[in-house]
Amino acid sequence: MGWTVETTIDLPKKCVICVAPHTSNWDFILGELYIRSIGKTANFLMKKEWFFWPLGSFMRRIGGIPVERSKKTSLTDQLAEAAEKAETFRLAVTPEGTRSRVETWKRGFYYIALKAKLPILLYAIDFGHKRIVCTKQIIPSGDVEADMGEILRYYAEGDFIPRFPEKFYANPEQP
């Protein structure tokens, strides 16, 4: 398909994978193709509405975890605990939380990594240059504002072109 991979960070057995920009369903397809092409797997969070029959059983089989977005649950605690107990735990998360433009990114992925003491690998799907990129990881310090600022800066200053650029926003001054 003409895509290339530019990664300088090895994918560990346990990590949180932050994926942005997220403006299209193609992001998911390309992410799945990439991770499987390197012989790895990762779980992912997705709104529960995608888990209808017959798609739901397929989504679970490839690593999907349905999320009820209208309810406040202890999902971060549950996932951090699962990560601590598992031999292998990779969770891919799109912190924008939707394919639409958002001003504030969700932070659940950060708290999962912090609680489970996992690195956060910053992956970008760059449609403009047809590449999958990961050249940075963050070890959560507990200073969520500083760490989120660094994460947002990576995406804001990186040369990553989303499928739909008008739907992407990353402002490191408003972590």
HELIX and SHEET records of a PDB file:
HELIX    1   1 TRP A   26  SER A   37  1                                  12    
HELIX    2   2 LYS A   48  TRP A   50  5                                   3    
HELIX    3   3 LEU A   55  ARG A   61  1                                   7    
HELIX    4   4 LEU A   75  LYS A   85  1                                  11    
HELIX    5   5 GLY A  108  ALA A  116  1                                   9    
HELIX    6   6 VAL A  144  GLU A  157  1                                  14    
HELIX    7   7 PRO A  165  LYS A  167  5                                   3    
SHEET    1   A 7 THR A   4  THR A   7  0                                        
SHEET    2   A 7 ARG A 131  ILE A 138  1                                        
SHEET    3   A 7 ILE A 120  ASP A 126 -1                                        
SHEET    4   A 7 LYS A  14  ALA A  20  1                                        
SHEET    5   A 7 PHE A  89  VAL A  93  1                                        
SHEET    6   A 7 ASN A  43  LYS A  47  1                                        
SHEET    7   A 7 GLY A  64  VAL A  67  1                                        
END                                                                             
